[in-house]
Structure formats: structure tokens, C-alpha cells
């Protein structure tokens, strides 16, 4: 406004205004928003894998073969939905984008944390696609539990122990990735 010292030609704004402008300009705000979204989506996926590890699979382990096969088939069909897929793949994309947005000198403190989080989460995606998804697809391909002659064989072929072991690896990796992104958020907030 005219008459204010920081608005007259050639006069610089007070330091507090300059700091606020620097924190919201030059991509800092966008980098922060993307980092928050990467952290949130990674946290959601961490929670999903944790629930499988701590509740779903231990509960299913105590059921008979027919219940196990039928319930697992339905759970897997239910989780393949647009919302979960957005979180699952969005966490990887958003973490990569957050890293790219922190490549400048101002973001260098947070960048290593984001980069490691990205690599850990990428390993999770690879494990999911190479181990868990093929096992899920095989049990679904066995067909309707009411029409399966040997449910015990279908359950045995599914290999619960392998699925659970690799899911625990996913839990540890996504939890680590989430923690690293939380550290990156703290560093992002203290960049200046």
C-alpha cells in the first residue's frame, strides 16, 4: 500500500516479510505440499500392510481351509480398488516428485532422506509385484471354494508362510520409508 515503507520504490521489505516470501516462493511451498502428500500416502500404505501382518493373516491362519481360501480371495478382490491403488502407487510417485523438487540448494538437507525413502518404497513395490501379487493371483485362480476339490492343496500352494514373511518385509520397509519422510518434513521446515 502507498505510504508503507516496503511498498515505496527501492525500499526493501522488513525481514519478517522477506522470510515469509522466501518460505512460500521458489517452489518451497510446492515441495512442502508434495512431501506432505508423499508422507501421508506412505503412512496409509504402511498401515494397510501392518493390518495384514497383525490382524488379517493371523486371523485367517486360525481358520479352516475353505474359510481361508474364500476369505483371502474376497479380501484381495476388495483391496484392488482405485483408492488403494492411488495410495499404493501414489506414494512412490509423490516421493520421487518430492525428491526432484528438493534438488535445489535449499532442499539439499531433506534430499538424502527422501531419496532413501524412495528406494525403500521402490523395493516394496517390487516385492509386492514379484511375490505377493503372484501368490494372490494364484489363490484367486483356483476358483470358487465351493467348486474346489482339494482346498488344503490350494492353501498349501498359496504358501502362507512365504506371503507373511514378505509382507513383514513390506511392513519394515514402509515403516522405515515413512519415518525417513517424517525426518525430511522436519528438515524441509527448517531449510532456511
GUZAPA-934804 format. One line per 2 residues: for each residue x, y, z of C-alpha. Coordinates in steps of 0.02 Angstrom, whole numbers. Each point is the difference from the previous one (the first is absolute). Example, Ala and Ser with C-alpha at 12.3 -4.5 7.8 and 13.67 -1.06 7.14 Angstrom:
BEGIN
615/-225/390; 69/172/-33
***
This chain:
BEGIN
0/0/0; 59/175/-36
81/80/148; 63/-166/72
191/-1/1; 16/-172/-85
-114/51/-145; 90/158/-53
119/-18/-146; 174/-57/51
-41/-36/181; 18/-180/58
-130/-90/104; 28/-35/183
96/-161/37; -156/-92/60
-86/33/-167; 153/-57/-96
10/-163/98; -185/-35/-32
21/35/-185; 152/-114/-11
-90/-142/88; -148/4/-118
90/44/-160; 120/-87/-117
-88/-169/8; 23/-19/189
-187/-5/31; -29/-124/-142
146/-108/60; -73/2/175
-175/-46/-57; 65/-144/-107
108/-61/145; -150/3/117
-103/-99/-127; 141/-126/-25
13/-22/189; -188/-21/20
-20/-127/-141; 149/-100/63
-75/2/174; -166/-66/-64
84/-143/-93; 107/-38/153
-160/-15/100; -80/-118/-126
150/-116/-1; 8/9/189
-182/-50/15; 31/-150/-112
149/-50/106; -81/26/170
-182/-45/-26; -56/-68/-168
129/-136/-30; 9/-60/182
-190/-7/2; -9/-95/-163
135/-120/60; -123/-64/132
-136/-42/-126; -37/-159/-96
58/-17/-181; -166/48/-79
-16/158/106; 181/47/-32
-10/-18/-189; -169/85/-16
40/143/119; 171/34/-74
-72/2/-176; -132/127/51
121/109/98; 120/6/-147
-140/44/-121; -58/138/118
171/81/21; 24/19/-186
-97/162/-13; 38/175/-64
26/75/173; 127/-128/59
89/-1/-169; 12/190/10
81/-11/171; 112/-148/-45
73/70/-162; -26/182/50
120/-21/146; 139/-49/-121
-38/136/-127; -21/136/131
160/-50/91; 95/7/-165
-76/169/-40; 40/65/174
180/-52/-29; 6/89/-167
-72/157/78; 137/-3/133
145/-9/-123; 39/185/19
123/65/128; -140/47/121
-66/-178/5; 165/-92/17
-22/-37/186; -161/-98/-28
52/-80/-164; 101/-149/67
-143/-49/115; -125/10/-143
116/-97/-116; 22/-143/123
-188/-2/35; -30/-12/-188
119/-147/-21; -77/-94/147
-175/28/-67; 56/-53/-174
59/-165/76; -174/-18/77
-81/21/-170; 119/-128/-76
-33/-126/140; -187/27/-17
3/-29/-188; 125/-144/4
-60/-97/153; -166/51/77
-101/36/-158; 44/-165/-86
-49/-96/158; -162/100/11
-38/-32/-183; 34/-187/18
-122/-22/144; -133/100/-94
30/-105/-157; -43/-157/99
-181/51/-17; -154/-4/109
38/-92/164; -165/-94/-19
66/-77/-161; 179/-39/55
29/-185/33; 159/18/104
-7/161/102; 147/-57/107
110/-9/-155; -54/173/-58
42/71/171; 166/-94/4
45/61/-176; -41/178/54
144/-14/126; -62/105/145
170/3/84; 83/76/-154
-139/128/-23; 8/50/184
191/10/3; 4/115/-151
-142/103/70; 102/28/159
143/60/-109; -123/122/-79
-55/58/173; 180/34/53
45/87/-163; -156/109/-9
16/46/184; 181/49/-31
-48/98/-154; -137/90/97
122/43/141; 128/67/-125
-132/109/-81; -49/67/171
182/49/28; 2/80/-172
-156/100/47; 87/66/155
154/47/-101; -107/79/-136
-82/110/131; 171/55/64
81/30/-170; 30/184/26
***
